[in-house]
Amino acid sequence: MFNRLLDMARQGSPDSKRELFGAVSELFAIGADRYNDRETTLFGEILCQLLTAAPIDDRVHASTRIAKIEQTPRALALRLADDEPLVATPILEFSNSLTDDDLANLSGSKTDDHRMAIARRVNLPEIVTDALVDHGGEAVLQTVTRNHGARFSGRGMALLADRAAGNALLAEALALRTDLPAHIVEAIIRIVSPAAMKRLAAMMRHDADRIGAIVADVTQNMAAAREIDERNRAEAQEMTLDIRRNRRSIDDVVLTLLSNARTLDLHFVLADLTDVDEAHVANAMNKPTGTAIAAICRRLDMSLSTYAEMTRARAMRLSLSRPICEAMLMEYRDLSKETATSALRFHQARNHRSVRR
């Protein structure tokens, strides 16, 4: 039977292949728990052969039918997960045939619609949440943060806290988690709303003493910290004026801010001088790739040595390997100012169109 089906899958007309796809997928879904390993593998091979001829409605139906079937062949699950979002979503959200590495790779290579489905899975290990945090947009980050079956690495938590500084909804989602390290709790308390603060306390009653001590300490020091932040921001504004008036170089200012770990002020300076959103700069700095931040820095004629210092600081924060850093430096060395300027103009034009809408 299977050999005949394989021949039909390879040689049949488009119409017969479409009909065969529906029949074989239904046959597999109905009896998956009764097939042996060889039969299951053959079902996967046949369905993979037929996928390209199947219309999207049939692929969506098949994906929905087999998403929760434990025996679904991994090769078939991967093909469906790599399909359009409507087809991929059931598999990405429910299929146990995909490995953690599969989910991490798909999180890095597919769209936010695909990542949203992954973010809703019942259990998410650190390798997957790291990929979602690295590549996901705001909706993905909020979804995975609210998923209490998701586990985060220290790096993932730190990146979420950074992104939450400019996103109230993400900050509140992060505040509701019960697995936050103390330093992340402290950072979040500074930015969440009073209502979220109450929910945070309610969620962490089992550790009320620790939360109480942190809240008291933060409350006591917030005024002083705010004053320091305001002073630093005013100084950063002066730095941008000095650069524009040729009193200081971009390299001097960047190295000063890097040496004092003033990351937010560095974001401000780069954004102000290139006329892009500060959030765009922060997002570029937090990505494990260098293309976006390279365009910003090349536009300002930053030297390769200063860019290397910035890359080293990013590498420590994002746990980037040495080969990745070396590739970033080569990319920066080869990037022309004209190309960087064009890339930023495109970003600015796109943002202006979004604002008008």
N, C-alpha and C positions, 0 to 999 in steps of 0.2 A: 504493500500500500504506500509506504513512505517513498520508495523509489519512483513510483508513478506520480505521486504528488510533486516530488522534486522536479521531474521532467516537465510537468504541466507548469510549474512555477517559472521554469527557465524558458520554455518554448511557447507558452500559450499566448493568445492575443491579449491586448490590454483589457478588453471587456471580460474575458474569461479569468484573467489574473485578478481583477477587482472582485469578481464573484467568488473566486477561490479564496481570496484573502479573508473575506467575511466568514466563509464556511469553516476554514481551518482555524481561525482565531476563536470562533465559537466552540469548535470541537475541542480545542486545547483548554479553554476556560471551563468547560463542563466536566472534563475528565482528568484535569491536571494531577490530582492526587492519586490517580490509579496508574499513571504512566511510569515506566522505569526510566533510568537516567538516559539510556540511549534514545528512547522514544522522545523524551523531553527535548534532547539536543536536536533531534531531527525536526521536531515541530518548530524550534527556534530558527533553524536553517531555512525552512520553507517560508516562514513568515518574513524573515529578513529579505529573502528573494522577492517577495511579493509587495513589500512596503512601498517601493517607488511607484508602483502602478495604482496603489490604493488612494482614493480621494480622502481629503482631510477629515470629513465626517466619519468615514470608516476607521481611520487611524485613531481618531479621538475615542470612538466606541471601543475599539480593541484595547487601547491603553487603559481606559477606565475599567474594562472587564478583567484585565490581567494584573493590574497594579498591585493588588493585595495577595496575589497568588505566590506562595513561597517558591514554587518550582519554576517560575519564569526564568528562562535562560538569561544569563547576564548579557550576552551579546545582543539579544533582542531588547532587553531593558535599556541598554546603552543607545541603540538605534532610536528608540522612541524618546528617550531623554534628550537626545540631540536634535529632535524635530522641533517644529513650531511650538510656541508656548501652550496652545490649546491641547496639543497632543502630548507634550512632555509633562505637563503639570501633574496628572495623576501618578505617573511613574516616579517623578521627582519627590512628590510628597509622601508616597506610601510604599514604594517597592523596596523590599529588603534584598533584592538581587544586586543592587548597586553597592559597591564598596565605599568606604569612607574616602579613599583616594579618588574614586569616580566622582563622588559628590563635590569634593574639593576642586577637582579639575573643571567640572562643569560650572561651578560657582565662579571660576576665574575666566571662563571662555564664553559663557552664554549671556543672555540679557537679564535685566532686573526682573522680568516676568518669570524667568526660570529660577532665579535666585529666591524670589518670593515663595515659590513652591517648596524649595529646599528649606527655607527658614521656618516653615510650618511643620516640619517633621517632628515626630514625638520625641526622638532622641537625636541630639547633635553633638558629636565629639569636637574637641578643640581644633583639630585639623580642618574641619568643615567651617566652624564659626570664624576661624582666622581668615579663611578665603572669603566668606560673606562680608566680614568687616572690611577687608582690603578692597573689595570690588563693588559692594552694594551701595545703592542710593539710600536716601533717607527712609523711605517706606520699608525697605529690606532691613535696615538697621533697627528700626522700631519693632518690626515683627520678630526678628531673632532675639532681640533684647527682652521682649515680653514672653518669649518661649522659655518656660522654666525647665524644660527638658534639654536646654542648650547649655553646654559647658564652655567656658571661655578660658583661654590662656591669659597669663599676666599681660602679655603684649596686646591681646585682643581687648582686654578690659581697659588698658591705658588708652588705646585708640578710640574706644567708645566714649571714654570720659572726655577726650579731646574734642570729639565731634559733638558731644552733648553740650559743650560750652557755648555753642552757637545755635542750639536746637532745643527749645524748651520741652517739646514732646518726647524727644529722645532722653533728655535728662530725667523726666518723670518716669519713663519706662525703666531706665537704669536704676532709679531710686527704689523701685518695687522689687528688685532682686534681693534674695536673701544670702547670696554667696559673694557679696562685695568685700574685698579687702579693706582694711581700715583707711588706707590712704585714698582709695577711690570713694569711699563714703564721705570722707572729708571734702574731697573735691566737688562731689555732687551736692552736698548740703549747701555749698556756697552759691549754687545757681538754680536750685529747684524752687518752685513756688511754695508758699506756706501750706497749701492743701497737700501738695506732694510730700512735704516734710512730715505732715501728720500720718500719711499713709506709710511712709518709710518707717516711722516709729512703730506703727501698728504691725507692720510686717515683721519687725525684728524685736518683738517683745521678749523673745527668749534670750536676747542679749541686750536688755534695756540699759544695764549699767554702762556697757561699752558705748552704746549710742548716745546715752545721756552725757557721758564725759566728752565725747567728740563734739556733740552739739554745743555744749557749754564752752568748750575751748574755741570752737569756730566762732561762736557768737562774740566771745570776748575779743577775738583778734580780727574780726571782719572789718571793722572801721579802719584799723591800722593797715590791713592788707589793701583795702580800697584806696586808701591814700597813696600807698606805694604804687599801685597800679596806675592811678591817675598821674602821678609824677613821672612814672616810666613812659606812659603814653605821650605826655607833653614833651618829654625829652626825645622820644622817637619822632615826633612831628618836627622838632627842631633839626633832627638829623636829616630828614628828607629835604628840608629847606637848605641846609648846608650843602647837600649833594647838588641840588639844583643851582645853587650859587657858586659851585665849584670850590667850596671851602673844604669839603671832605670828599673822599672817593667812596664809591659803593663798597669796595673791598674793605676799607677801614671800618665803615659802619657795620658791615655784616660780621666781620671778625670780632668786633667789640660786642655785638649782641650775642654771638655764638659763645664767646668766652664767659659771658655772664648768664648763659642759659635763658636768655630772654626770647623764648620762641614766639610768643604772641606778638611782641613788638617787631620781631623780624618779619612775621607775616604782614604786619601793618606797613612796614617800610617798603617791602617788595610790591604790595598791592597799590600803595599810594603812588609809587614812582612809575608803575606800568598801567595805571588806570584800569585795574581789574578788581573784581570783588575780593575782599579779604577772605571770604569763605572759599573762593576758588584757589587762592594761594595755600590756605590751610589744607584743603583737600589734596592738592598737588604734593605738598610736603609729606602727607601721611600715606601716599600711595607707594607700593613697593616697586614702582617703576619710575624712571627719571625723565620721561619725555616732557611732561607738562611743566615741571619745575625748571627743566633745562631751558625751555623757551622763555620763561620769565627772566631767568638769570642772564641768558645770552642777550636778551633785549636790552639789559642794563650794562652790557659790556663787563660783566663780572669776570675776573681772571680765572683761569683754570685752577690755580692753586687755592683760591678762596672757595671755588665751587667744590674742590676736593675736600676742604675742611667741612663744608656744609654736608657733603655726602657722608663723611665719616660720622658726623653727629646723627644724621638720619639712619645710618646703618646700625648704630648702637641702639637707637630707639625702636627700629622696626625689625631688628635681628636679621639684617641682610647679609648675605655671604660675600666674601671677598670677590669672587668672579662677577657677581651682580654689580658690585660697586665699580669694578674695573670697566665693565661694559657701559655703565652710566658715564664714566669719565671720557671714554672713547666717543660716546654719542655726543657729549657736550663739546668735545674738541672739534668734531666734524660738523657741528651745527653752525650755520651762518646766521648772522644777525638779521639778514633779510628774511630768511625762512622763519625765524623766531618772531619777527615783527608781524609777518603775515598770519601766523598761527594765532597771535594775540588779537589781531584785528578781527579775525573770524570769530573768536570767542566773544569779543565785545559786541560785535554786530548781532550775534545770536542772542546775547543777553538783553540787548536793547529791544529786539523783536519780542522776546518773552515778556518784557515789562509792558510794552504797548498792548499786548493781548490782555 
